């Protein structure tokens, strides 16, 4: 699968897709910190959309966490 249905994968995330059974797909997005957003479904496009949304939420959470750590250190 090359085009991912025209969906944009967030920067820093790699996509893995495996057909684990007949028309059942395991989708994983993995970032450089080895965090994973994953889903398994018959609907490949819906799984990709779900994983992309989860990856974006992880990115937001990590930004908030980084800011909190910087504040606690007096760097922010």
Residue, then its C-alpha position, 0 to 999 in steps of 0.5 A: x500500500x503506497x498512497x494510504x488513501x490520500x491520508x497524510x501521515x503525521x511527521x515523524x511517524x512510520x506506518x506499518x500495515x499487515x493483513x493478519x487474516x483474510x481482509x483483516x488488517x493490523x495498522x500501526x503508526x510508530x514514532x521515533x520514541x517507539x510510541x505506537x498508535x494501532x488498530x485492527x479492523x476489516x476497514x483499512x481506511x478507517x483503521x488508518x484514520x483512527x491511528x492518525x488521530x491517535x498519533x496526533x493526540x500522542x503528539x499533543x500530549x508529548x508537547x504538553x508533557x515537555x512544557x510541564x517538565x521545562x516549567x518544573x525545571x524553571x526553563x520555561 
